[in-house]
Amino acid sequence: MPVPQAPKIMDETTRKELAAWLEFYQELGIEGFFRRDSSTAAPLPGLAAAKPASPEIVTQKTAASRSTAPASGALAARPPAASSAPSAASAAAHPSQQAIRPPAPTFNLFEAAPAPRSGPETLEQIREDLGDCQRCKLAPTRKTIVFGEGNPRAELMFIGEGPGADEDEQGLPFVGRAGKLLNRMMETVGLKRADVYICNVVKCRPPGNRTPEKDEVDACSPFLYRQIESVKPRLICCLGAPAVRTVLGIKEGITKIRGRFYDFAGTKALATVHPAYVLRNPREEKILREDFEKIREYLKAAPPSQDL
């Protein structure tokens, strides 16, 4: 009878390298990894004869409605045809007329329902409603809630993934190395941090800076939608795959869809890579530069007349 062998324990260096690679692939939209037993795995048939996939761009599919929002209040994203992505000027000239509608609120039976609002909701009111949030499992490990920062009437709104260590410490979004790169990219197109509004999909730091999980996004995203409704930006810039999935409902890899404008509930949204991705891949800074030039062109175009 064979003696069972004890499982091998991964050393700390290998574990960190593996974690870094997994995070890298998740930002590209590649998920669902599994491990095969090398002692029993057979080579895949026809692997040697496999040919590289065609580099043609495939038409993007709109993802299904998110489970956090009922059909009556869902925020729809309508991606353009992949064969010809619209320019910034044409995107500014033809906005969608659909009003932004946050998902219908849900109430706890042991909490009093909030009083109906008499006018547009302010960021201060949303922050007050968020309170000392305990709605998901991120609350016990966080130090600070990172709600958002910037001009409450900004034309441009940046949405990232979640706070990191520096953000958790200071209570402000994008203040670490990725934030400094974001500031530099804004300066290259003549923008100041005070001109824009910056926030994240989740308001609390995930342990170890991991990608936010579905239940955490479900608990926090209604507040993000309310922030969008309050600011009413002309353009939303989604930084990284998690922001694209949450805001636009698109699951394709970020490098496939970056640089494209999407109709989003009365405004426009642009998908691009997260600054942290560029920090790990310095040669890819050109991607951010190209997409920020598109932001400049879009904002420079005259806003459409509201009388049409």
Backbone hydrogen bonds, N-H to C=O, Kabsch-Sander energy under -0.5 kcal/mol:
donor,donor_aa,acceptor,acceptor_aa,energy
10,M,8,K,-0.5
15,R,11,D,-2.3
16,K,12,E,-2.3
17,E,13,T,-2.2
18,L,14,T,-2.7
19,A,15,R,-2.4
20,A,16,K,-2.2
21,W,17,E,-2.1
22,L,18,L,-2.5
23,E,19,A,-2.2
24,F,20,A,-2.1
25,Y,21,W,-2.5
26,Q,22,L,-2.2
27,E,23,E,-1.8
28,L,24,F,-0.8
29,G,26,Q,-1.4
30,I,25,Y,-2.8
31,E,29,G,-0.7
38,S,36,R,-0.6
40,T,37,D,-1.1
41,A,37,D,-1.8
47,L,44,L,-1.6
50,A,47,L,-1.2
63,A,249,G,-0.7
69,A,66,R,-1.1
73,G,70,P,-1.4
74,A,71,A,-0.9
76,A,74,A,-0.6
78,R,263,D,-1.5
84,S,81,A,-1.1
91,A,87,S,-2.2
92,A,88,A,-1.9
93,A,89,A,-1.3
94,H,90,S,-1.0
111,E,108,N,-2.0
126,I,122,T,-1.9
127,R,123,L,-2.5
128,E,124,E,-2.1
129,D,125,Q,-2.1
130,L,126,I,-2.1
131,G,127,R,-1.9
133,C,131,G,-1.6
139,A,136,C,-1.3
141,T,138,L,-0.8
142,R,138,L,-1.0
142,R,139,A,-0.7
146,V,203,K,-3.2
147,F,145,I,-0.9
149,E,198,I,-2.2
151,N,196,V,-2.0
154,A,151,N,-1.6
157,M,235,L,-2.2
158,F,197,Y,-2.7
159,I,237,C,-2.4
160,G,199,C,-2.4
168,D,164,G,-2.5
169,E,165,A,-1.7
170,Q,166,D,-2.3
171,G,167,E,-2.8
180,K,176,G,-2.0
181,L,177,R,-1.8
182,L,178,A,-2.2
183,N,179,G,-2.6
184,R,180,K,-2.0
185,M,181,L,-2.4
186,M,182,L,-2.2
187,E,183,N,-2.2
188,T,184,R,-1.6
189,V,185,M,-0.7
189,V,186,M,-1.1
190,G,187,E,-1.5
191,L,186,M,-2.8
195,D,192,K,-1.7
196,V,192,K,-0.6
196,V,193,R,-1.0
197,Y,156,L,-2.0
198,I,149,E,-3.0
199,C,158,F,-2.0
201,V,160,G,-1.5
202,V,161,E,-1.5
209,N,206,P,-2.2
210,R,207,P,-1.3
216,E,213,E,-0.6
217,V,213,E,-2.4
218,D,214,K,-2.9
219,A,215,D,-1.5
220,C,216,E,-1.6
221,S,217,V,-3.0
223,F,220,C,-1.2
224,L,220,C,-1.1
225,Y,221,S,-2.5
226,R,222,P,-1.7
227,Q,223,F,-1.9
228,I,224,L,-2.2
229,E,225,Y,-2.3
230,S,226,R,-2.2
231,V,227,Q,-2.7
232,K,228,I,-2.8
234,R,155,E,-1.0
235,L,155,E,-2.5
236,I,268,K,-2.3
237,C,157,M,-3.1
238,C,236,I,-0.6
238,C,270,L,-2.7
239,L,159,I,-2.9
239,L,237,C,-0.6
240,G,238,C,-0.9
240,G,272,T,-2.9
244,V,240,G,-1.9
245,R,241,A,-2.8
246,T,242,P,-2.1
247,V,243,A,-2.7
248,L,244,V,-2.1
249,G,244,V,-0.9
249,G,245,R,-0.7
250,I,244,V,-1.0
254,I,27,E,-0.5
256,K,253,G,-1.5
257,I,253,G,-1.0
258,R,254,I,-1.7
259,G,271,A,-3.2
260,R,257,I,-1.3
262,Y,269,A,-2.7
263,D,78,R,-1.2
264,F,267,T,-2.6
265,A,76,A,-0.8
267,T,264,F,-1.5
268,K,234,R,-1.2
269,A,262,Y,-2.3
270,L,236,I,-3.1
271,A,260,R,-1.4
272,T,238,C,-2.3
277,Y,274,H,-1.4
278,V,274,H,-1.1
279,L,275,P,-1.9
280,R,276,A,-1.5
281,N,277,Y,-1.1
284,E,281,N,-2.6
285,E,282,P,-1.7
286,K,283,R,-0.7
287,I,284,E,-1.6
288,L,284,E,-0.8
289,R,285,E,-2.3
290,E,286,K,-2.6
291,D,287,I,-2.3
292,F,288,L,-2.7
293,E,289,R,-1.7
294,K,290,E,-1.3
295,I,291,D,-1.6
296,R,292,F,-2.2
297,E,293,E,-2.3
298,Y,294,K,-2.3
299,L,295,I,-2.5
300,K,296,R,-2.0
301,A,297,E,-1.4
308,L,305,S,-0.7
